[in-house]
Amino acid sequence: MRQIEMCNRARWRRMRLAACGLAVLLAAGPAPAEDSSALLQLLEVLRDNGTIPAEAYEALRDAAVAEAATTDAGGAESTPAAEVATADAGGVESTPAEPSAADLPGVEFDLGSGGLEVATADGAFSFQLGGRIHFDSAWYFGNEDVFGDGTELRRMRLRWDGTVWSDWDYKGEVDFAGSDVSLKSTYIRYSGFDFANFVFGNFKENFSLNRLTSSNATTFMERAAASTVFSPGRNIGLGVSSYGKLDSLAGTGWTASLGVFSQGENDGGPDNEGWAVTGRATAAPPLGDRGFVHLGAALSQRGYKDIDMLQLRARPESHVTSTRLVDTGDLENLNYAFQYGVEGAIVYGPFSVQGEYLAAGYSRSGRNLDFDGGYVFGSWILTGESRSYDAKRGIFKSVVPKQNVGAGGYGAWELAVRYSALDLSDADVVGGEQEILTIGLNWYVNPNIRFMANYIDVLRVDRPGSEFDDVEPEIFQLRGQVNF
């Protein structure tokens, strides 16, 4: 009995070894057509001799026939991955090799200037992670008792956006700068129609070229005072926008948008749940073969409900200080407001000029109020680049250097000068008037990193009865920024 048991054990070892050997041969690649019949004959001999059981024979035979079928006339292999087979007394179990991340079908990874992006090859699904960090320093000369030198983490934002099911886009953005975490643009957009996009969520009302241009791309460290005072900013709403081409030249076109919004803390405080309807239209026809003209207009009708107050005020186009040279104080008993703006820009090669006029009229119990302001600036990109333009939104994008620092180039250098004015005095409200001249120098190291220097000269402050009347400080400020 012991000899019979030892023979059986030896027999099963031979069966396993034979099955494993055959499985490895099969996994190594399909046999040429002329060898497949010899392999089948070998399997039959092993079965007839009792080396392998009938179940193992049938499994190996089927595998051999399948492998032979994958070989074309030229001997090419169409099966992408080999299988490692293990045999037991009952048959053969095969386990496929695990793919690496690079072998995942239809998934693409990209780490570019816009952040880390993961997307399917057909673009139906995508996810992008990015953000921005802006760090400022400022020095104030004159009226030192009013201003104080300092530094500030101006922005530190984390952004995520992408696409699901081809036609649905999403975006979320949070700013961690300052003492509170604040929600920025967060919305869902449907882009499945050729003629229009629909968006719902918390986003910028389409008003003012300067306000709509990203802080990563503004020519100066701070936007002109009039665009911050009279532009609504972000609110929760529903909007529709459309875009079309005006010429075959890339980057030109027209836009039109309309949105309905619920006014939140941006327009009167947390107790204000009024409404707003805002629209904007732009056109950007070509200007020869080196430039274009941008023209636009925006309107906003705003109604107030149970509002206690509304305050209009502005810093001297420097954010490190909390001092506002012009300030209306609390505007009470408001019913509604009508805001409007006209905008224009000319870009020709490395030269550009941009300007806006903005105004707002407020209806209240008693005499109505009218305020206005605007700016104009010119820029010259010394290294020859041209300002980038997003024709589908009617706004400017950041300058992209022809050659990055570290890649044999000096990046892009831009010199700009701006004049801005703001008037917040009317009727019994003496908010003040201010005029400011700003000279800026920008160094675009690469598409992600920029350094900025601004010299600000407050030309005039006219605010009778205020401590800031006739205050004329000079400001020098610097910024280092990275967006990813």
C-alpha positions in Angstrom: 0.0 0.0 0.0 2.8 2.4 0.8 4.4 1.8 -2.6 1.0 2.4 -4.3 0.6 5.7 -2.4 4.1 6.8 -3.3 3.4 6.0 -7.0 0.2 8.0 -6.9 2.0 11.0 -5.3 4.7 10.8 -8.0 2.0 10.6 -10.7 0.2 13.7 -9.4 3.5 15.6 -9.2 4.2 14.7 -12.9 0.7 15.8 -13.8 1.1 19.2 -12.1 4.5 19.7 -13.6 3.3 18.8 -17.1 0.2 21.0 -16.7 2.3 23.9 -15.5 4.9 23.5 -18.2 2.2 23.4 -20.9 0.5 26.4 -19.4 3.7 28.4 -19.3 4.3 27.5 -23.0 0.8 28.7 -23.8 1.3 31.9 -21.8 4.6 32.7 -23.5 2.8 33.3 -26.8 0.6 31.6 -29.4 2.2 28.7 -31.3 2.8 29.1 -35.0 0.1 27.5 -37.1 2.4 24.6 -38.2 3.2 23.8 -34.5 -0.4 23.8 -33.2 -1.2 20.3 -34.4 2.0 18.9 -32.8 1.0 20.5 -29.5 -2.5 18.9 -29.7 -0.9 15.5 -30.4 1.3 15.9 -27.4 -1.7 16.7 -25.2 -3.4 13.6 -26.4 -0.4 11.4 -25.6 -0.2 12.9 -22.1 -3.9 12.2 -21.6 -3.7 8.6 -22.9 -0.8 7.8 -20.7 -2.7 9.1 -17.7 -0.2 11.9 -17.1 -2.9 14.5 -17.1 -6.6 14.0 -16.3 -9.3 14.5 -18.9 -10.4 17.8 -17.4 -6.9 19.2 -17.6 -6.5 17.9 -21.2 -9.7 19.7 -22.3 -8.8 22.9 -20.7 -5.3 22.9 -22.2 -6.6 21.9 -25.6 -9.1 24.7 -25.6 -6.4 27.2 -24.6 -4.1 25.9 -27.4 -6.9 26.3 -30.0 -7.7 29.8 -28.8 -4.1 30.9 -28.8 -3.6 29.6 -32.3 -6.6 31.5 -33.5 -5.1 34.8 -32.3 -2.1 34.4 -34.7 -2.7 36.1 -38.1 -1.0 35.2 -41.3 2.1 37.2 -40.4 2.5 35.7 -37.0 1.4 38.8 -35.1 0.0 38.4 -31.6 -3.3 40.1 -30.9 -3.6 39.1 -27.2 -2.1 42.0 -25.3 -1.3 40.4 -21.9 0.1 36.9 -21.0 -1.6 34.8 -18.4 0.1 32.9 -15.7 -1.6 29.5 -15.3 -1.6 27.1 -12.3 -2.8 23.6 -12.5 -4.4 21.4 -9.9 -6.0 18.0 -10.0 -9.3 19.4 -11.0 -8.1 21.7 -13.9 -6.3 24.9 -14.7 -7.0 28.4 -13.2 -5.5 31.4 -15.0 -4.9 34.9 -13.4 -4.3 37.9 -15.6 -1.4 40.2 -14.9 -2.3 43.5 -13.2 -2.0 46.5 -15.6 0.1 49.6 -14.6 -1.4 53.1 -14.5 0.1 53.8 -17.9 -1.8 50.8 -19.4 -5.3 52.1 -18.2 -7.3 52.3 -21.4 -8.7 55.8 -22.3 -7.2 57.7 -19.4 -4.8 60.7 -20.0 -2.8 62.6 -17.4 -1.6 66.2 -18.0 0.4 68.6 -15.8 0.3 71.9 -17.5 0.0 75.6 -16.7 -3.7 75.1 -15.8 -3.0 72.5 -13.1 -3.1 68.7 -12.8 -5.7 67.2 -15.1 -7.0 63.7 -15.5 -9.3 63.0 -18.4 -10.7 60.2 -20.5 -9.3 60.0 -24.1 -12.7 61.1 -25.5 -12.9 64.1 -23.1 -16.3 63.0 -21.7 -15.0 63.0 -18.2 -12.2 65.1 -16.7 -11.0 66.5 -13.4 -8.5 69.4 -12.9 -6.9 70.6 -9.7 -5.3 74.0 -9.4 -5.0 77.2 -7.5 -3.2 80.5 -6.9 -1.1 82.2 -4.3 -0.5 86.0 -4.3 1.8 87.6 -1.7 2.0 91.5 -1.5 4.1 94.0 0.2 3.5 97.8 0.4 5.2 100.9 1.5 3.3 104.2 2.0 5.0 107.6 1.8 3.3 110.7 3.1 0.5 110.8 5.8 2.3 108.0 7.7 -0.2 108.5 10.5 -3.0 107.3 8.2 -1.2 104.4 6.5 1.3 101.8 7.7 3.7 99.7 5.7 3.0 96.0 5.7 2.7 92.6 3.9 -0.3 90.5 3.1 -1.3 87.1 1.8 -3.6 88.6 -0.8 -5.0 85.3 -2.2 -4.5 81.6 -1.5 -7.1 79.7 -3.5 -7.7 76.0 -4.2 -9.7 75.3 -7.4 -11.2 72.1 -8.8 -13.1 71.9 -12.1 -13.9 69.4 -14.9 -16.5 67.8 -17.1 -18.9 64.9 -16.7 -20.8 63.2 -19.4 -19.3 65.4 -22.1 -21.8 68.4 -21.7 -21.8 69.1 -18.0 -19.0 71.3 -16.5 -18.4 72.1 -12.9 -16.1 74.3 -10.8 -15.4 74.9 -7.2 -13.0 77.4 -5.6 -12.2 78.4 -2.0 -10.0 81.2 -0.8 -8.1 80.7 2.5 -6.4 84.1 2.7 -7.5 86.4 5.5 -9.2 85.4 8.7 -12.2 83.6 7.1 -12.5 80.9 4.4 -14.5 82.4 1.6 -16.3 80.6 -1.3 -15.5 81.9 -4.7 -16.8 80.7 -8.1 -18.7 77.5 -7.6 -21.2 76.4 -10.3 -22.5 73.8 -12.7 -22.7 74.6 -16.4 -24.4 72.9 -19.3 -22.6 73.3 -22.7 -24.4 70.8 -24.8 -26.0 73.3 -27.1 -24.1 75.0 -29.9 -25.8 78.3 -29.5 -25.6 78.9 -25.7 -24.3 77.8 -22.4 -26.3 77.7 -19.2 -24.8 78.1 -15.7 -26.2 77.8 -12.2 -24.4 78.5 -8.9 -22.2 81.2 -7.3 -20.3 83.1 -10.0 -19.4 86.6 -11.2 -22.1 88.6 -12.7 -21.1 89.5 -16.2 -20.3 93.2 -15.7 -17.1 95.2 -16.3 -14.1 94.0 -18.3 -11.7 94.8 -15.5 -13.7 93.0 -12.9 -14.2 89.9 -15.0 -10.5 89.6 -15.9 -8.9 87.0 -13.5 -6.6 88.4 -10.8 -3.9 86.2 -12.4 -4.1 88.3 -15.5 -4.9 91.9 -14.5 -2.3 94.3 -15.7 -2.1 96.0 -12.3 -2.0 94.5 -8.8 -5.4 95.9 -7.9 -8.3 96.7 -10.2 -9.3 100.3 -10.8 -11.4 101.7 -7.9 -14.5 102.3 -10.1 -14.7 98.7 -11.3 -14.6 97.4 -7.7 -17.3 99.8 -6.4 -19.8 99.6 -9.3 -19.4 95.9 -10.4 -21.7 93.4 -8.6 -19.1 90.6 -8.1 -20.2 87.1 -7.3 -23.8 86.1 -6.5 -25.9 83.0 -6.7 -27.9 83.0 -9.9 -28.8 81.4 -13.2 -27.2 82.7 -16.4 -27.1 82.1 -20.1 -24.3 83.1 -22.5 -23.6 82.8 -26.2 -20.6 83.3 -28.5 -20.0 83.7 -32.2 -17.1 84.5 -34.6 -16.8 87.8 -36.5 -13.9 86.8 -38.7 -11.7 83.9 -39.7 -8.9 85.4 -37.6 -8.4 83.5 -34.5 -9.4 85.2 -31.2 -12.1 87.5 -32.6 -15.8 87.2 -32.0 -18.9 88.5 -30.1 -20.5 87.5 -26.8 -23.9 88.1 -25.2 -25.0 87.1 -21.7 -27.9 87.5 -19.3 -28.4 86.4 -15.7 -30.8 86.6 -12.8 -29.3 86.7 -9.3 -30.2 86.8 -5.7 -28.2 89.5 -4.0 -26.1 88.4 -1.1 -23.4 89.8 1.1 -21.7 91.4 -1.8 -24.7 93.9 -2.2 -25.9 95.1 1.2 -25.2 92.5 3.9 -26.6 89.1 5.0 -30.1 90.5 5.6 -30.4 91.6 2.0 -32.3 89.1 -0.2 -33.0 91.3 -3.1 -32.8 90.5 -6.8 -30.7 91.5 -9.8 -30.8 91.2 -13.6 -27.5 91.7 -15.3 -26.5 91.5 -19.0 -23.4 92.2 -21.1 -22.5 92.2 -24.7 -19.1 92.5 -26.4 -17.7 92.5 -29.9 -14.0 92.0 -30.9 -13.5 92.7 -34.6 -9.9 92.3 -36.1 -7.6 95.2 -36.5 -5.4 94.2 -39.4 -3.5 90.9 -39.0 -1.8 91.9 -35.7 -4.6 93.0 -33.4 -8.2 93.6 -32.6 -10.6 96.0 -31.1 -12.8 95.1 -28.0 -16.1 96.9 -27.4 -18.6 96.1 -24.8 -21.5 97.4 -22.6 -23.2 96.1 -19.5 -26.4 96.8 -17.6 -27.6 95.7 -14.2 -31.0 96.4 -12.6 -31.0 95.7 -8.9 -33.9 95.7 -6.4 -33.5 95.8 -2.7 -35.7 94.1 -0.1 -35.7 95.0 3.6 -32.3 96.5 3.2 -30.9 98.4 6.2 -28.0 100.0 4.4 -25.6 99.9 1.5 -22.1 101.3 1.7 -19.9 102.3 -1.3 -16.2 102.8 -0.6 -12.7 102.2 -2.1 -9.1 101.7 -1.1 -6.4 103.8 -2.9 -5.9 100.8 -5.3 -3.7 99.2 -2.7 -5.1 96.3 -0.6 -2.5 96.1 2.1 -4.0 99.1 3.8 -7.6 99.0 5.2 -8.0 102.7 4.8 -10.6 104.0 2.4 -10.1 107.5 1.1 -13.6 107.7 -0.3 -16.6 106.4 1.5 -20.4 107.2 1.3 -21.2 105.8 4.7 -24.5 104.0 5.1 -27.0 104.7 2.3 -30.4 104.0 3.7 -34.0 103.7 2.4 -32.9 102.3 -1.0 -35.5 100.9 -3.4 -33.5 99.9 -6.5 -30.3 100.7 -8.4 -29.5 100.9 -12.1 -25.8 100.3 -13.0 -24.2 100.5 -16.4 -20.8 100.5 -18.0 -19.1 100.8 -21.3 -15.7 99.3 -22.1 -13.2 99.3 -24.9 -9.7 98.1 -25.7 -7.3 98.1 -28.7 -4.6 95.6 -29.0 -2.0 95.9 -31.7 1.0 93.7 -31.4 2.8 94.4 -28.1 0.8 97.7 -27.5 -2.7 98.0 -26.0 -5.0 100.6 -24.6 -8.0 99.8 -22.3 -10.6 101.8 -20.6 -14.1 101.8 -18.9 -16.7 104.3 -17.8 -19.0 103.0 -15.0 -21.9 104.6 -13.2 -24.8 103.8 -10.8 -28.0 105.5 -10.0 -29.8 104.7 -6.7 -33.5 105.3 -6.1 -34.4 106.0 -2.5 -36.9 107.8 -0.3 -35.9 111.4 -0.9 -33.5 112.6 -3.6 -32.0 110.0 -5.8 -28.2 109.5 -6.0 -25.8 109.2 -9.0 -22.2 108.2 -8.8 -19.6 107.4 -11.5 -16.0 106.7 -12.3 -13.7 105.1 -14.7 -10.1 104.4 -15.8 -7.9 104.3 -18.9 -4.5 102.6 -19.2 -1.9 101.8 -21.8 0.6 98.9 -21.8 3.7 98.0 -23.8 5.1 94.5 -23.7 8.8 95.2 -24.1 9.7 91.7 -25.2 7.2 91.7 -28.1 4.4 89.4 -26.8 0.8 90.5 -27.2 -2.0 90.4 -24.6 -4.0 87.2 -24.7 -7.7 87.4 -25.3 -10.6 84.9 -24.6 -13.1 85.7 -27.4 -15.7 83.2 -26.0 -16.0 85.3 -22.8 -14.9 88.7 -24.0 -12.1 89.1 -21.4 -8.3 89.2 -21.4 -6.0 86.4 -20.3 -2.5 86.4 -18.9 0.5 87.2 -21.1 2.3 84.1 -22.2 6.1 84.6 -22.7 7.6 83.5 -26.0 10.5 82.0 -24.1 10.5 81.1 -20.4 13.3 82.0 -17.9 15.5 79.0 -17.7 14.8 77.9 -21.2 17.2 80.4 -22.9 14.9 83.4 -22.5 14.1 86.3 -20.2 10.4 85.8 -19.9 8.1 88.7 -20.8 8.3 92.2 -19.5 5.4 94.7 -19.5 5.3 98.4 -18.7 1.9 100.0 -18.1 0.4 103.3 -16.9 -3.1 103.9 -15.6 -5.2 106.9 -14.7 -8.4 106.3 -12.6 -11.1 108.5 -11.1 -14.0 107.9 -8.8 -16.8 110.2 -7.6 -19.0 109.2 -4.6 -20.4 112.5 -3.8 -24.0 113.6 -4.8 -26.9 115.4 -3.1 -26.5 115.1 0.7 -23.9 112.3 0.4 -20.3 113.4 0.5 -18.4 110.2 -0.2 -15.5 112.0 -1.8 -13.7 112.1 -5.1 -10.3 110.6 -5.9 -7.9 110.5 -8.8 -5.0 108.1 -8.9 -2.0 107.5 -11.3 -0.4 104.1 -11.3 2.8 102.9 -13.1 3.3 99.2 -13.3 6.1 96.8 -14.3 5.3 93.1 -14.8 7.8 90.2 -15.2 6.2 87.0 -16.6 8.8 84.4 -15.7 6.7 81.7 -17.3 3.0 81.0 -17.7 2.7 80.2 -14.0 4.9 82.7 -12.2 4.7 86.5 -12.3 6.3 89.4 -10.3 4.7 92.8 -10.2 5.8 96.3 -9.1 3.4 99.2 -8.8 4.0 102.9 -8.0 0.8 104.7 -7.0 0.4 108.4 -6.8 -2.9 109.6 -5.3 -3.3 112.8 -7.3 -6.3 114.2 -5.5 -8.8 113.5 -2.7 -11.7 115.9 -2.3 -13.8 114.9 0.7 -14.7 118.0 2.7 -15.2 117.4 6.4 -13.2 114.2 6.4 -9.7 113.5 7.8 -8.7 112.2 4.3 -9.5 115.5 2.5 -6.5 116.6 0.5 -4.6 113.5 1.5 -2.1 112.6 -1.3 0.0 109.6 -0.4 2.5 107.8 -2.6 2.6 104.0 -2.5 5.1 101.5 -3.7 4.0 97.8 -3.7 5.3 94.5 -4.9 3.6 91.1 -5.6 4.9 87.6 -6.2 2.3 85.2 -7.6 2.1 81.6 -8.8 -0.9 79.9 -10.3 -1.1 76.2 -10.9 
